[in-house]
Amino acid sequence: AKEVRTSTEIGANSVSMAAAAVRLAERIFPSVKEQACLFIGAGEMIELCMTHFAAQHPRRMTVANRTTERARPLAERFNAGVIPLTALPDEVAAYDIIITSTASPLPILGKGMLERAIKQRRHRPIFIVDLAVPRDVEAEVANMDDIFLYSVDDLGEVVREGMDIRVAQVAQAEAIIETCVESFVHWMEGRELVPVIRALRDSADRHRRHEIEKAEKALARGDDPRAVLDAMSHALANKLLHAPTHALNHASSAERDQFARLIKQLYGLHQE
């Protein structure tokens, strides 16, 4: 178990693993929102996975655990149902997405159980992520039609792929911010207002570094890179434009026209 955790970095990247499970589910189903999700176990990894899946607002969420008393607080947090493990043979066919992570020494989901479930579902697919060590799902299930089974190692690959993309996205974001900052202060280049220029640059750079730090944290959580870039660019634009818009909105009647002309000149604005 220790070797698997080390090689797959599940201990260090459990949040990324949970996010990867959602991304894999989105490859199987058009929308997680329309699916019923079953979480087997009540430990930290299941809690993280429920957090990520709940953000997608699935149609239904249920926690299955050997002791329902232990699972109930977790289920209540996500407005999910609770069933005992003994109910799985009768209940498993009702779920499209299954995430399992228990300490059971023996498999919980067997080939026979899932064959019956697929038949009841008229061969609608089931997406399963087995995060347990040893496995909660019998190995033969991987060869079944209409079952998409992923292990800890599979999620590790998705996490590593995602990290490569995020590193590239951060570099791209830094380049975009640098360009924006340079454009914002370009008109002051060559002027003799060195203290003002330095203060303006320092202020813009503080905003830049703050937004990069927020973006890196969001990317490390597994958030969508495009959404992170969009949020970062909006936040940076709002911060850089806050001072001139605040001054314009709070200017006196006598100052307003002068401020408006200055802002148009600074930003190269042309009214239609």
KOLROVO-624216 format. One record per residue (C-alpha): x, y, z; residue in one letter. Coordinates in steps of 0.05 Angstrom, whole numbers. Layout:
BEGIN
<pt><c1>X</c1><c2>Y</c2><c3>Z</c3><type>A</type></pt>
...
***
This chain:
BEGIN
<pt><c1>0</c1><c2>0</c2><c3>0</c3><type>A</type></pt>
<pt><c1>57</c1><c2>48</c2><c3>17</c3><type>K</type></pt>
<pt><c1>90</c1><c2>35</c2><c3>-50</c3><type>E</type></pt>
<pt><c1>26</c1><c2>49</c2><c3>-88</c3><type>V</type></pt>
<pt><c1>14</c1><c2>114</c2><c3>-50</c3><type>R</type></pt>
<pt><c1>86</c1><c2>136</c2><c3>-64</c3><type>T</type></pt>
<pt><c1>86</c1><c2>118</c2><c3>-138</c3><type>S</type></pt>
<pt><c1>19</c1><c2>150</c2><c3>-152</c3><type>T</type></pt>
<pt><c1>28</c1><c2>209</c2><c3>-104</c3><type>E</type></pt>
<pt><c1>-42</c1><c2>198</c2><c3>-77</c3><type>I</type></pt>
<pt><c1>-22</c1><c2>223</c2><c3>-8</c3><type>G</type></pt>
<pt><c1>6</c1><c2>288</c2><c3>-35</c3><type>A</type></pt>
<pt><c1>-43</c1><c2>299</c2><c3>-91</c3><type>N</type></pt>
<pt><c1>-109</c1><c2>274</c2><c3>-62</c3><type>S</type></pt>
<pt><c1>-145</c1><c2>338</c2><c3>-82</c3><type>V</type></pt>
<pt><c1>-119</c1><c2>332</c2><c3>-153</c3><type>S</type></pt>
<pt><c1>-140</c1><c2>258</c2><c3>-154</c3><type>M</type></pt>
<pt><c1>-211</c1><c2>278</c2><c3>-136</c3><type>A</type></pt>
<pt><c1>-212</c1><c2>330</c2><c3>-190</c3><type>A</type></pt>
<pt><c1>-185</c1><c2>279</c2><c3>-240</c3><type>A</type></pt>
<pt><c1>-242</c1><c2>232</c2><c3>-223</c3><type>A</type></pt>
<pt><c1>-291</c1><c2>286</c2><c3>-244</c3><type>V</type></pt>
<pt><c1>-253</c1><c2>299</c2><c3>-308</c3><type>R</type></pt>
<pt><c1>-254</c1><c2>225</c2><c3>-325</c3><type>L</type></pt>
<pt><c1>-329</c1><c2>221</c2><c3>-312</c3><type>A</type></pt>
<pt><c1>-339</c1><c2>280</c2><c3>-360</c3><type>E</type></pt>
<pt><c1>-305</c1><c2>239</c2><c3>-414</c3><type>R</type></pt>
<pt><c1>-357</c1><c2>184</c2><c3>-406</c3><type>I</type></pt>
<pt><c1>-420</c1><c2>225</c2><c3>-395</c3><type>F</type></pt>
<pt><c1>-442</c1><c2>289</c2><c3>-430</c3><type>P</type></pt>
<pt><c1>-458</c1><c2>319</c2><c3>-362</c3><type>S</type></pt>
<pt><c1>-446</c1><c2>296</c2><c3>-290</c3><type>V</type></pt>
<pt><c1>-507</c1><c2>337</c2><c3>-271</c3><type>K</type></pt>
<pt><c1>-553</c1><c2>284</c2><c3>-302</c3><type>E</type></pt>
<pt><c1>-520</c1><c2>225</c2><c3>-266</c3><type>Q</type></pt>
<pt><c1>-532</c1><c2>189</c2><c3>-200</c3><type>A</type></pt>
<pt><c1>-468</c1><c2>181</c2><c3>-159</c3><type>C</type></pt>
<pt><c1>-452</c1><c2>128</c2><c3>-107</c3><type>L</type></pt>
<pt><c1>-393</c1><c2>136</c2><c3>-59</c3><type>F</type></pt>
<pt><c1>-371</c1><c2>73</c2><c3>-23</c3><type>I</type></pt>
<pt><c1>-333</c1><c2>88</c2><c3>41</c3><type>G</type></pt>
<pt><c1>-333</c1><c2>148</c2><c3>88</c3><type>A</type></pt>
<pt><c1>-260</c1><c2>167</c2><c3>93</c3><type>G</type></pt>
<pt><c1>-221</c1><c2>230</c2><c3>73</c3><type>E</type></pt>
<pt><c1>-214</c1><c2>209</c2><c3>0</c3><type>M</type></pt>
<pt><c1>-288</c1><c2>197</c2><c3>-8</c3><type>I</type></pt>
<pt><c1>-302</c1><c2>265</c2><c3>25</c3><type>E</type></pt>
<pt><c1>-256</c1><c2>300</c2><c3>-25</c3><type>L</type></pt>
<pt><c1>-288</c1><c2>264</c2><c3>-83</c3><type>C</type></pt>
<pt><c1>-358</c1><c2>282</c2><c3>-59</c3><type>M</type></pt>
<pt><c1>-337</c1><c2>355</c2><c3>-53</c3><type>T</type></pt>
<pt><c1>-314</c1><c2>356</c2><c3>-126</c3><type>H</type></pt>
<pt><c1>-373</c1><c2>318</c2><c3>-153</c3><type>F</type></pt>
<pt><c1>-423</c1><c2>359</c2><c3>-112</c3><type>A</type></pt>
<pt><c1>-396</c1><c2>421</c2><c3>-147</c3><type>A</type></pt>
<pt><c1>-424</c1><c2>392</c2><c3>-212</c3><type>Q</type></pt>
<pt><c1>-493</c1><c2>384</c2><c3>-181</c3><type>H</type></pt>
<pt><c1>-506</c1><c2>310</c2><c3>-198</c3><type>P</type></pt>
<pt><c1>-578</c1><c2>286</c2><c3>-200</c3><type>R</type></pt>
<pt><c1>-569</c1><c2>243</c2><c3>-138</c3><type>R</type></pt>
<pt><c1>-514</c1><c2>226</c2><c3>-87</c3><type>M</type></pt>
<pt><c1>-511</c1><c2>167</c2><c3>-39</c3><type>T</type></pt>
<pt><c1>-459</c1><c2>142</c2><c3>11</c3><type>V</type></pt>
<pt><c1>-452</c1><c2>68</c2><c3>23</c3><type>A</type></pt>
<pt><c1>-413</c1><c2>45</c2><c3>84</c3><type>N</type></pt>
<pt><c1>-407</c1><c2>-15</c2><c3>129</c3><type>R</type></pt>
<pt><c1>-433</c1><c2>27</c2><c3>187</c3><type>T</type></pt>
<pt><c1>-486</c1><c2>77</c2><c3>166</c3><type>T</type></pt>
<pt><c1>-477</c1><c2>117</c2><c3>230</c3><type>E</type></pt>
<pt><c1>-407</c1><c2>136</c2><c3>209</c3><type>R</type></pt>
<pt><c1>-429</c1><c2>155</c2><c3>139</c3><type>A</type></pt>
<pt><c1>-489</c1><c2>197</c2><c3>161</c3><type>R</type></pt>
<pt><c1>-452</c1><c2>262</c2><c3>179</c3><type>P</type></pt>
<pt><c1>-416</c1><c2>261</c2><c3>112</c3><type>L</type></pt>
<pt><c1>-480</c1><c2>247</c2><c3>75</c3><type>A</type></pt>
<pt><c1>-517</c1><c2>303</c2><c3>110</c3><type>E</type></pt>
<pt><c1>-463</c1><c2>352</c2><c3>91</c3><type>R</type></pt>
<pt><c1>-477</c1><c2>339</c2><c3>18</c3><type>F</type></pt>
<pt><c1>-552</c1><c2>325</c2><c3>24</c3><type>N</type></pt>
<pt><c1>-538</c1><c2>253</c2><c3>3</c3><type>A</type></pt>
<pt><c1>-572</c1><c2>187</c2><c3>21</c3><type>G</type></pt>
<pt><c1>-541</c1><c2>131</c2><c3>62</c3><type>V</type></pt>
<pt><c1>-544</c1><c2>56</c2><c3>50</c3><type>I</type></pt>
<pt><c1>-506</c1><c2>-3</c2><c3>83</c3><type>P</type></pt>
<pt><c1>-457</c1><c2>-44</c2><c3>42</c3><type>L</type></pt>
<pt><c1>-505</c1><c2>-103</c2><c3>47</c3><type>T</type></pt>
<pt><c1>-554</c1><c2>-64</c2><c3>3</c3><type>A</type></pt>
<pt><c1>-505</c1><c2>-57</c2><c3>-55</c3><type>L</type></pt>
<pt><c1>-529</c1><c2>-119</c2><c3>-95</c3><type>P</type></pt>
<pt><c1>-599</c1><c2>-89</c2><c3>-98</c3><type>D</type></pt>
<pt><c1>-579</c1><c2>-16</c2><c3>-105</c3><type>E</type></pt>
<pt><c1>-517</c1><c2>-12</c2><c3>-149</c3><type>V</type></pt>
<pt><c1>-556</c1><c2>-14</c2><c3>-215</c3><type>A</type></pt>
<pt><c1>-587</c1><c2>53</c2><c3>-198</c3><type>A</type></pt>
<pt><c1>-521</c1><c2>90</c2><c3>-203</c3><type>Y</type></pt>
<pt><c1>-483</c1><c2>116</c2><c3>-263</c3><type>D</type></pt>
<pt><c1>-420</c1><c2>138</c2><c3>-226</c3><type>I</type></pt>
<pt><c1>-388</c1><c2>97</c2><c3>-170</c3><type>I</type></pt>
<pt><c1>-328</c1><c2>121</c2><c3>-129</c3><type>I</type></pt>
<pt><c1>-301</c1><c2>70</c2><c3>-79</c3><type>T</type></pt>
<pt><c1>-247</c1><c2>76</c2><c3>-26</c3><type>S</type></pt>
<pt><c1>-252</c1><c2>29</c2><c3>33</c3><type>T</type></pt>
<pt><c1>-204</c1><c2>-11</c2><c3>77</c3><type>A</type></pt>
<pt><c1>-237</c1><c2>-77</c2><c3>60</c3><type>S</type></pt>
<pt><c1>-188</c1><c2>-134</c2><c3>51</c3><type>P</type></pt>
<pt><c1>-234</c1><c2>-165</c2><c3>-2</c3><type>L</type></pt>
<pt><c1>-268</c1><c2>-136</c2><c3>-63</c3><type>P</type></pt>
<pt><c1>-336</c1><c2>-103</c2><c3>-51</c3><type>I</type></pt>
<pt><c1>-359</c1><c2>-99</c2><c3>-123</c3><type>L</type></pt>
<pt><c1>-355</c1><c2>-166</c2><c3>-158</c3><type>G</type></pt>
<pt><c1>-363</c1><c2>-185</c2><c3>-231</c3><type>K</type></pt>
<pt><c1>-428</c1><c2>-222</c2><c3>-219</c3><type>G</type></pt>
<pt><c1>-459</c1><c2>-163</c2><c3>-182</c3><type>M</type></pt>
<pt><c1>-441</c1><c2>-114</c2><c3>-237</c3><type>L</type></pt>
<pt><c1>-463</c1><c2>-161</c2><c3>-293</c3><type>E</type></pt>
<pt><c1>-532</c1><c2>-163</c2><c3>-261</c3><type>R</type></pt>
<pt><c1>-531</c1><c2>-87</c2><c3>-254</c3><type>A</type></pt>
<pt><c1>-513</c1><c2>-76</c2><c3>-327</c3><type>I</type></pt>
<pt><c1>-569</c1><c2>-123</c2><c3>-348</c3><type>K</type></pt>
<pt><c1>-618</c1><c2>-84</c2><c3>-305</c3><type>Q</type></pt>
<pt><c1>-593</c1><c2>-19</c2><c3>-335</c3><type>R</type></pt>
<pt><c1>-603</c1><c2>-47</c2><c3>-405</c3><type>R</type></pt>
<pt><c1>-529</c1><c2>-36</c2><c3>-418</c3><type>H</type></pt>
<pt><c1>-526</c1><c2>37</c2><c3>-399</c3><type>R</type></pt>
<pt><c1>-453</c1><c2>48</c2><c3>-378</c3><type>P</type></pt>
<pt><c1>-427</c1><c2>51</c2><c3>-307</c3><type>I</type></pt>
<pt><c1>-365</c1><c2>93</c2><c3>-291</c3><type>F</type></pt>
<pt><c1>-325</c1><c2>66</c2><c3>-232</c3><type>I</type></pt>
<pt><c1>-264</c1><c2>95</c2><c3>-198</c3><type>V</type></pt>
<pt><c1>-230</c1><c2>47</c2><c3>-149</c3><type>D</type></pt>
<pt><c1>-184</c1><c2>85</c2><c3>-102</c3><type>L</type></pt>
<pt><c1>-177</c1><c2>29</c2><c3>-51</c3><type>A</type></pt>
<pt><c1>-113</c1><c2>-9</c2><c3>-35</c3><type>V</type></pt>
<pt><c1>-124</c1><c2>-67</c2><c3>-40</c3><type>P</type></pt>
<pt><c1>-176</c1><c2>-60</c2><c3>-94</c3><type>R</type></pt>
<pt><c1>-250</c1><c2>-55</c2><c3>-79</c3><type>D</type></pt>
<pt><c1>-269</c1><c2>-80</c2><c3>-149</c3><type>V</type></pt>
<pt><c1>-253</c1><c2>-149</c2><c3>-176</c3><type>E</type></pt>
<pt><c1>-200</c1><c2>-146</c2><c3>-231</c3><type>A</type></pt>
<pt><c1>-244</c1><c2>-183</c2><c3>-281</c3><type>E</type></pt>
<pt><c1>-292</c1><c2>-123</c2><c3>-281</c3><type>V</type></pt>
<pt><c1>-242</c1><c2>-85</c2><c3>-324</c3><type>A</type></pt>
<pt><c1>-257</c1><c2>-131</c2><c3>-383</c3><type>N</type></pt>
<pt><c1>-332</c1><c2>-121</c2><c3>-380</c3><type>M</type></pt>
<pt><c1>-370</c1><c2>-84</c2><c3>-434</c3><type>D</type></pt>
<pt><c1>-407</c1><c2>-22</c2><c3>-411</c3><type>D</type></pt>
<pt><c1>-362</c1><c2>-16</c2><c3>-349</c3><type>I</type></pt>
<pt><c1>-310</c1><c2>39</c2><c3>-348</c3><type>F</type></pt>
<pt><c1>-264</c1><c2>21</c2><c3>-290</c3><type>L</type></pt>
<pt><c1>-206</c1><c2>67</c2><c3>-269</c3><type>Y</type></pt>
<pt><c1>-155</c1><c2>55</c2><c3>-214</c3><type>S</type></pt>
<pt><c1>-109</c1><c2>99</c2><c3>-172</c3><type>V</type></pt>
<pt><c1>-55</c1><c2>91</c2><c3>-225</c3><type>D</type></pt>
<pt><c1>-102</c1><c2>116</c2><c3>-280</c3><type>D</type></pt>
<pt><c1>-120</c1><c2>178</c2><c3>-240</c3><type>L</type></pt>
<pt><c1>-46</c1><c2>189</c2><c3>-227</c3><type>G</type></pt>
<pt><c1>-35</c1><c2>193</c2><c3>-302</c3><type>E</type></pt>
<pt><c1>-91</c1><c2>244</c2><c3>-310</c3><type>V</type></pt>
<pt><c1>-62</c1><c2>285</c2><c3>-253</c3><type>V</type></pt>
<pt><c1>7</c1><c2>286</c2><c3>-285</c3><type>R</type></pt>
<pt><c1>-22</c1><c2>305</c2><c3>-353</c3><type>E</type></pt>
<pt><c1>-61</c1><c2>360</c2><c3>-319</c3><type>G</type></pt>
<pt><c1>0</c1><c2>387</c2><c3>-283</c3><type>M</type></pt>
<pt><c1>38</c1><c2>393</c2><c3>-349</c3><type>D</type></pt>
<pt><c1>-20</c1><c2>433</c2><c3>-378</c3><type>I</type></pt>
<pt><c1>-25</c1><c2>477</c2><c3>-316</c3><type>R</type></pt>
<pt><c1>49</c1><c2>494</c2><c3>-318</c3><type>V</type></pt>
<pt><c1>41</c1><c2>517</c2><c3>-390</c3><type>A</type></pt>
<pt><c1>-22</c1><c2>556</c2><c3>-372</c3><type>Q</type></pt>
<pt><c1>13</c1><c2>592</c2><c3>-315</c3><type>V</type></pt>
<pt><c1>70</c1><c2>612</c2><c3>-363</c3><type>A</type></pt>
<pt><c1>18</c1><c2>637</c2><c3>-413</c3><type>Q</type></pt>
<pt><c1>-18</c1><c2>675</c2><c3>-358</c3><type>A</type></pt>
<pt><c1>46</c1><c2>709</c2><c3>-336</c3><type>E</type></pt>
<pt><c1>61</c1><c2>730</c2><c3>-407</c3><type>A</type></pt>
<pt><c1>-10</c1><c2>759</c2><c3>-415</c3><type>I</type></pt>
<pt><c1>-4</c1><c2>797</c2><c3>-350</c3><type>I</type></pt>
<pt><c1>64</c1><c2>825</c2><c3>-367</c3><type>E</type></pt>
<pt><c1>37</c1><c2>849</c2><c3>-434</c3><type>T</type></pt>
<pt><c1>-23</c1><c2>882</c2><c3>-400</c3><type>C</type></pt>
<pt><c1>20</c1><c2>917</c2><c3>-348</c3><type>V</type></pt>
<pt><c1>69</c1><c2>942</c2><c3>-401</c3><type>E</type></pt>
<pt><c1>11</c1><c2>969</c2><c3>-443</c3><type>S</type></pt>
<pt><c1>-19</c1><c2>1003</c2><c3>-383</c3><type>F</type></pt>
<pt><c1>43</c1><c2>1043</c2><c3>-366</c3><type>V</type></pt>
<pt><c1>73</c1><c2>1050</c2><c3>-435</c3><type>H</type></pt>
<pt><c1>47</c1><c2>1121</c2><c3>-444</c3><type>W</type></pt>
<pt><c1>89</c1><c2>1143</c2><c3>-384</c3><type>M</type></pt>
<pt><c1>155</c1><c2>1116</c2><c3>-412</c3><type>E</type></pt>
<pt><c1>205</c1><c2>1171</c2><c3>-425</c3><type>G</type></pt>
<pt><c1>171</c1><c2>1222</c2><c3>-379</c3><type>R</type></pt>
<pt><c1>208</c1><c2>1251</c2><c3>-321</c3><type>E</type></pt>
<pt><c1>158</c1><c2>1227</c2><c3>-269</c3><type>L</type></pt>
<pt><c1>203</c1><c2>1171</c2><c3>-244</c3><type>V</type></pt>
<pt><c1>173</c1><c2>1165</c2><c3>-174</c3><type>P</type></pt>
<pt><c1>102</c1><c2>1163</c2><c3>-202</c3><type>V</type></pt>
<pt><c1>121</c1><c2>1113</c2><c3>-255</c3><type>I</type></pt>
<pt><c1>156</c1><c2>1069</c2><c3>-204</c3><type>R</type></pt>
<pt><c1>96</c1><c2>1072</c2><c3>-156</c3><type>A</type></pt>
<pt><c1>48</c1><c2>1055</c2><c3>-213</c3><type>L</type></pt>
<pt><c1>91</c1><c2>997</c2><c3>-236</c3><type>R</type></pt>
<pt><c1>98</c1><c2>971</c2><c3>-164</c3><type>D</type></pt>
<pt><c1>23</c1><c2>975</c2><c3>-154</c3><type>S</type></pt>
<pt><c1>9</c1><c2>938</c2><c3>-220</c3><type>A</type></pt>
<pt><c1>62</c1><c2>886</c2><c3>-204</c3><type>D</type></pt>
<pt><c1>32</c1><c2>873</c2><c3>-135</c3><type>R</type></pt>
<pt><c1>-35</c1><c2>860</c2><c3>-168</c3><type>H</type></pt>
<pt><c1>-1</c1><c2>816</c2><c3>-220</c3><type>R</type></pt>
<pt><c1>35</c1><c2>773</c2><c3>-168</c3><type>R</type></pt>
<pt><c1>-28</c1><c2>768</c2><c3>-125</c3><type>H</type></pt>
<pt><c1>-70</c1><c2>743</c2><c3>-183</c3><type>E</type></pt>
<pt><c1>-16</c1><c2>694</c2><c3>-206</c3><type>I</type></pt>
<pt><c1>-13</c1><c2>665</c2><c3>-136</c3><type>E</type></pt>
<pt><c1>-89</c1><c2>657</c2><c3>-135</c3><type>K</type></pt>
<pt><c1>-87</c1><c2>625</c2><c3>-204</c3><type>A</type></pt>
<pt><c1>-32</c1><c2>576</c2><c3>-185</c3><type>E</type></pt>
<pt><c1>-73</c1><c2>554</c2><c3>-124</c3><type>K</type></pt>
<pt><c1>-135</c1><c2>545</c2><c3>-166</c3><type>A</type></pt>
<pt><c1>-97</c1><c2>505</c2><c3>-218</c3><type>L</type></pt>
<pt><c1>-66</c1><c2>462</c2><c3>-163</c3><type>A</type></pt>
<pt><c1>-136</c1><c2>447</c2><c3>-139</c3><type>R</type></pt>
<pt><c1>-153</c1><c2>420</c2><c3>-207</c3><type>G</type></pt>
<pt><c1>-197</c1><c2>478</c2><c3>-231</c3><type>D</type></pt>
<pt><c1>-207</c1><c2>485</c2><c3>-305</c3><type>D</type></pt>
<pt><c1>-147</c1><c2>524</c2><c3>-334</c3><type>P</type></pt>
<pt><c1>-191</c1><c2>565</c2><c3>-382</c3><type>R</type></pt>
<pt><c1>-238</c1><c2>585</c2><c3>-325</c3><type>A</type></pt>
<pt><c1>-178</c1><c2>603</c2><c3>-281</c3><type>V</type></pt>
<pt><c1>-148</c1><c2>647</c2><c3>-336</c3><type>L</type></pt>
<pt><c1>-215</c1><c2>681</c2><c3>-347</c3><type>D</type></pt>
<pt><c1>-224</c1><c2>695</c2><c3>-273</c3><type>A</type></pt>
<pt><c1>-153</c1><c2>720</c2><c3>-267</c3><type>M</type></pt>
<pt><c1>-158</c1><c2>768</c2><c3>-326</c3><type>S</type></pt>
<pt><c1>-225</c1><c2>796</c2><c3>-300</c3><type>H</type></pt>
<pt><c1>-196</c1><c2>806</c2><c3>-230</c3><type>A</type></pt>
<pt><c1>-133</c1><c2>840</c2><c3>-257</c3><type>L</type></pt>
<pt><c1>-173</c1><c2>885</c2><c3>-303</c3><type>A</type></pt>
<pt><c1>-219</c1><c2>905</c2><c3>-246</c3><type>N</type></pt>
<pt><c1>-161</c1><c2>922</c2><c3>-201</c3><type>K</type></pt>
<pt><c1>-123</c1><c2>962</c2><c3>-253</c3><type>L</type></pt>
<pt><c1>-185</c1><c2>1001</c2><c3>-272</c3><type>L</type></pt>
<pt><c1>-211</c1><c2>1012</c2><c3>-201</c3><type>H</type></pt>
<pt><c1>-172</c1><c2>1077</c2><c3>-187</c3><type>A</type></pt>
<pt><c1>-191</c1><c2>1115</c2><c3>-252</c3><type>P</type></pt>
<pt><c1>-264</c1><c2>1093</c2><c3>-249</c3><type>T</type></pt>
<pt><c1>-269</c1><c2>1110</c2><c3>-175</c3><type>H</type></pt>
<pt><c1>-239</c1><c2>1179</c2><c3>-188</c3><type>A</type></pt>
<pt><c1>-287</c1><c2>1191</c2><c3>-246</c3><type>L</type></pt>
<pt><c1>-348</c1><c2>1169</c2><c3>-207</c3><type>N</type></pt>
<pt><c1>-331</c1><c2>1212</c2><c3>-146</c3><type>H</type></pt>
<pt><c1>-307</c1><c2>1274</c2><c3>-183</c3><type>A</type></pt>
<pt><c1>-344</c1><c2>1339</c2><c3>-174</c3><type>S</type></pt>
<pt><c1>-385</c1><c2>1368</c2><c3>-230</c3><type>S</type></pt>
<pt><c1>-328</c1><c2>1416</c2><c3>-247</c3><type>A</type></pt>
<pt><c1>-276</c1><c2>1361</c2><c3>-248</c3><type>E</type></pt>
<pt><c1>-316</c1><c2>1307</c2><c3>-284</c3><type>R</type></pt>
<pt><c1>-306</c1><c2>1332</c2><c3>-355</c3><type>D</type></pt>
<pt><c1>-232</c1><c2>1342</c2><c3>-343</c3><type>Q</type></pt>
<pt><c1>-224</c1><c2>1272</c2><c3>-314</c3><type>F</type></pt>
<pt><c1>-264</c1><c2>1242</c2><c3>-371</c3><type>A</type></pt>
<pt><c1>-220</c1><c2>1275</c2><c3>-423</c3><type>R</type></pt>
<pt><c1>-157</c1><c2>1252</c2><c3>-387</c3><type>L</type></pt>
<pt><c1>-181</c1><c2>1180</c2><c3>-382</c3><type>I</type></pt>
<pt><c1>-199</c1><c2>1179</c2><c3>-455</c3><type>K</type></pt>
<pt><c1>-130</c1><c2>1205</c2><c3>-472</c3><type>Q</type></pt>
<pt><c1>-94</c1><c2>1156</c2><c3>-426</c3><type>L</type></pt>
<pt><c1>-132</c1><c2>1095</c2><c3>-452</c3><type>Y</type></pt>
<pt><c1>-139</c1><c2>1117</c2><c3>-524</c3><type>G</type></pt>
<pt><c1>-214</c1><c2>1116</c2><c3>-521</c3><type>L</type></pt>
<pt><c1>-256</c1><c2>1141</c2><c3>-579</c3><type>H</type></pt>
<pt><c1>-330</c1><c2>1150</c2><c3>-574</c3><type>Q</type></pt>
<pt><c1>-373</c1><c2>1129</c2><c3>-633</c3><type>E</type></pt>
***
